[in-house]
Amino acid sequence: MKCDKKDLLLYAVTDRHWLEGRTLYEVVKESLDGGATFIQLREKDLDEGTFLREAKELQKLCKEYKVPFVINDNVDIAIETDADGVHVGQSDMEAGDVRAKLGPDKIVGVSAATVEEAVLAEKRGADYLGVGAVFPTGSKDDAREVSHETLKAICEAVSIPVIAIGGITRENVSELAGSGICGIAVISAIYGQKDIRKAAENLKEATVKMVEA
C-alpha cells in the first residue's frame, strides 16, 4: 500500500492517556466514523504482548474502513501485524534502515523539523513527512517548534506529501493555509474530546477548507 496524499488529510495519532475507561479500539472506531483518513498507533509505555494485540485489532479495523494504519517506531510489530507502515522520529531508526526491513510496498513516515532533515528523509525513502510542532503542544515533551516559514520551506524543498503536527486544533488549523501541507496529524484535538466522532468530523471539515484555501 503506497501513500496517497488524500489519505493524509486527517491523520489521527492514538494516545491512551485520553481513554477514560474506553478501549483504544472504541475510540479509534469513533474517529474513523467521524472521517479520520489515517491512523497511527503510538505506544510508548506498553508491554510488547499488549501492544501486539492492540496493533492486530486496529489493523483489522482500519482494513474494514480502508484507511492506512501505521505503527509508531516499532518496526518489528509493524511487520508482525502486517501494518501498512511505520512512522519514525529523528532519534529512532533511520528511514533507509526502516525501508530495508519493511520492503518497498510499505509506508514509511518520518518526523522532520528542518529543511535538511526533510530532504534527507525523502532521499532515504520516506513516503511522507510529519513536520512540527507547528503550535505549542502538551502531547510531546521534547517537541521542537517549527515556524510557519520553515513549514512552507520544507513543503517547497521536497516532492513527497507533508503533514503538520503539534498543537493543531479546529480553531487554529486555518492559520496553516498556504503552507503547502496536504493534511494534519492530531492527538488531543480528536482523542481528547468528549465526542470523538463529532470532533473528527468538524476538524476534517476545517482541514479541507485550509488545504483548499
C-alpha angles and dihedrals in degrees: 000000000000126000117266119197091228091058090061097060097101110016113184121201117199124234121178089202087084099047099103095190097323124112123249088240091057096050094044090050089052091051090050090049087053092054108268106166101197133025128206120190106215116184120164100165108032126112115246095250095054091040090053093049093050091045091054092049094048094045089056092047093049090049089057089053092042089234122141115253122201134176124228113240099326106106094171093056090045089055094044094050094039089236116180091250151306137272117212134186127221093266094048129076113320117256094244092054091047091051090049091054097041099042130229099294100061129087118252117192123186132195115231134176102177136046089245093055091046095051092046093049091052091048091052094053108273114159096202139359131230107208125193170320087277092168129022109281138194096198097078123039093199098045115139117216117242120199119229088244090058091047090054092045090052091050089052094046098055135050096210121089118275127205126190122231137182131072094354116158137171087259098054103030092094089065088071093063114126095022095110097244119140097209149338137258118216140173113177096025085072110016096037092057127096094231104040096180093052092044090054091047094051094043092049091052091050091046093052089053092048094049092048095044 
